[in-house]
Amino acid sequence: MKKLQMFLRMVGKAFKERKSRVAIAFFAIVVGVGIIASLFSVYYDISIKMSEELRVYGANLVLAPDLQAANKEMNIEQLDKIVNKFDKDKLVGYRPNLYGVAKAKAKGILDVKKPVVLVGTWFDQVDQVNPYWKVEGELLANKSVDDEVVIGKEAAKKLGYDVGDTITISVEETGKEEKLIISGIITTGNEADSQIFVNLSLAQELLGKPDKINIAYFSVLGQNLSSKVKKINKTVNGIELETIKKIASSEGKVLNKIKSLMYLVVMIILLSTLLCVSTTMMTIVTERKEEIGLKKALGAENSNIITEFLTEAAILGGIGGLVGYGLGFLGAQAIGQSVFDSYISFRIMIVPASFILAVLVSCIASIIPVRMVVDIDPAVVLKGE
């Protein structure tokens, strides 16, 4: 016990006598570990955060009848089975579509009807699946509205309608006709601009296809969706879930580039911290040559002195690692708020990781200074040479 007390007093004295040198090494560890802890805190959240940000580009999965299946339609029950295979916190939204050919009466031209593509969908899912849609007017409030319609910009121009006008839509195959109020005109930049949209239930009634859909779009969080899609496809028949490769691959490329950049920054910070701590420790050893020589002259073994220096480095690194993690976590929140407008999750595993990393960095940085301790000759040092 007395030996341990004496050992700890020597370590404490070493810190006290060289406050400026210790402060430099401590500051280097705190800054280095703080930045690394901040980056790793962001790293573990970045897949979800980036995936959420990239959802503005639209759906990344599409469900459709199997190409080999004779029937090119699905029912809502099949869609529900697929939906239930995703975690609720990962499924941003999903929107089914039913397509059909209809005729719309052109405005101001008596009895002139033009062919249009009629699409039945769920408008309450548009913000989740297609947030890039620009809407003049408003989308339908709920799925039970059967007297309103939303038309694409090009279709509105072709037929001569504006928001608030009444349009007549008819389907020759079923002989059904409806007069609908135009609640909104959408601009999407794709084929939807030339289509006419109604609630799915109304489209099913007009087209005579109850409970049927042709396709469904999913917006799902996460990377490596291909493996998830393969597992799901093995459990269903007649339908097939696929990734929208253009969007899914873009997400993967962006995330991989960001992660590669983070790895590079972490390596640079680690090397900088190692260099700074190592240089400081070498200076401390140089200043303590006479002390080390006296200890050797009094019978201290090299192993005893090496243990003392490594203990000093470990204590310095451990405390610096914990302080650095605290600052790093605050830095991660600042990054989360400025980049993603949300907070970064607290992950307990980063705390011990920061502590261990700081201790290892301090000890590794002390290897060269410790080798200098071994080479010190007490006879030469105490003679003042």
Buried (B, 14 or more C-beta within 10 A) or exposed (E): EEEEEEBEEBBEEBBEEBEEBBEBBBBBBBBBBBBBBBBBBBBBBBBBBBBBBBBEBBBBBBBBBBEEBEEEBBBBEBBEEBBEEBEEEBBBBBBBBBBBEBBBBBBEEEEEBEEBBBBBBBBBBBEBBBBEBEBBBEBBEEBEBBBBBBBBBBBBEBBEBEBEBEBBBBBEEBEBBBEBEBBBBBBBEEEBBBBBBBBBBBBBBBBEBEEBBBBBBBBBBBBEBBEBBEEBBEEBEEBBBBBBEEBBEBBBEBBEEBBEEBEEEBEEBBEBBBEBBBBBBBBBBEEBBEBBBBBBEEEBEBEEBBEBBBBBBBBBBBBBBBBBBBBBBEBBBEBBEEBBEEEBEEBEEBBEBBBEBBBBBBBBBBEEBBEBBEEBEBEEBBEEE
